[in-house]
Amino acid sequence: MMNPFNPSISTPSGIWNPLVWILVFLLSLLIAYVIYLKGEKQRKKGMQEEIFLSGNKADGNTHIKASNIGWGYLEAMKGYYKLMRDIHTGIINDYVGWFLGVLATMLLIFLFWGGVR
């Protein structure tokens, strides 16, 4: 029976205690707030307000298409994205089939290759 004053759960990979996680979360929020308070109180006027695009001055109406932002990455991964586009048909039966296939494969791996001990 679990002790209500020590709600640790013992698992094969260690001990998990929700109260410790709550304290870590609250401590992280406190550290983030302290860093926020240490920041600049005012922003500087002048050149620091101007918009720059790749080191060049740009007016406020400049629009960059999303396809231009990641062009190098998309170009390098073109073969992968073409394959993904081809196998995604939009038919729900295909998605359910993929889901069941991956689920069955994972189940077989966990059953025959070890899983949780």
LUMLUMMAR-461619 format. One record per residue (C-alpha): residue in one letter; x, z, y. Coordinates in pm, whole numbers, padded with zeros to 5 digits, always signed. Example, Ala and Ser with C-alpha at 12.3 -4.5 7.8 and 13.67 -1.06 7.14 Angstrom:
// LUMLUMMAR-461619
A+01230+00780-00450 S+01367+00714-00106 
// end
This chain:
// LUMLUMMAR-461619
M+00000+00000+00000 M+00127-00090+00347 N+00208+00190+00589 P+00003+00129+00910 F+00283+00281+01122 N+00546+00047+00976 P+00376-00292+00935 S+00685-00472+00801 I+00620-00735+00538 S+00894-00783+00281 T+00940-01147+00182 P+01205-01323-00030 S+01381-01431+00290 G+01379-01092+00463 I+01150-00855+00646 W+00896-00975+00901 N+00759-00727+01151 P+00501-00850+01405 L+00575-00565+01645 V+00939-00673+01668 W+00827-01029+01751 I+00592-00903+02023 L+00874-00697+02175 V+01113-00994+02162 F+00850-01212+02332 L+00788-00957+02607 L+01162-00910+02659 S+01203-01289+02688 L+00927-01301+02951 L+01099-01021+03143 I+01435-01202+03137 A+01270-01526+03252 Y+01098-01341+03539 V+01427-01181+03649 I+01594-01525+03651 Y+01300-01658+03854 L+01338-01377+04108 K+01712-01450+04145 G+01640-01814+04237 E+01638-01976+04580 K+01362-01846+04805 Q+01359-02151+05030 R+01426-02514+04977 K+01660-02696+05205 K+01539-02972+05434 G+01704-03305+05492 M+01896-03501+05232 Q+01794-03273+04944 E+01430-03376+04997 E+01498-03748+04970 I+01414-03947+04659 F+01702-04106+04468 L+01678-04345+04178 S+02008-04391+03992 G+02198-04291+04307 N+02009-04532+04535 K+01758-04430+04799 A+01402-04511+04697 D+01084-04495+04897 G+00800-04271+04783 N+00601-04563+04644 T+00856-04668+04382 H+00703-04694+04037 I+00905-04702+03718 K+00729-04830+03408 A+00759-04607+03102 S+00897-04897+02901 N+01198-04908+03137 I+01282-04538+03108 G+01360-04541+02736 W+01466-04904+02706 G+01802-04837+02535 Y+01654-04596+02285 L+01365-04827+02203 E+01599-05125+02170 A+01826-04932+01930 M+01529-04819+01719 K+01346-05153+01726 G+01360-05204+01347 Y+01218-04858+01276 Y+00936-04897+01528 K+00845-05240+01389 L+00821-05091+01039 M+00608-04801+01167 R+00381-05036+01358 D+00334-05254+01050 I+00243-04971+00812 H+00000-04803+01055 T-00315-05003+01000 G-00563-04772+01172 I-00776-04744+00855 I-00855-04383+00770 N-00829-04447+00395 D-00463-04543+00440 Y-00389-04222+00631 V-00562-04006+00369 G-00369-04186+00095 W-00037-04122+00273 F-00133-03757+00326 L-00224-03705-00040 G+00089-03888-00156 V+00323-03678+00058 L+00135-03361-00041 A+00167-03445-00413 T+00537-03526-00372 M+00601-03194-00195 L+00407-03006-00463 L+00614-03168-00738 I+00938-03087-00554 F+00836-02722-00510 L+00721-02687-00869 F+01016-02852-01041 W+01300-02792-00799 G+01259-02426-00720 G+01031-02342-00431 V+00993-01970-00357 R+01167-01743-00602 
// end
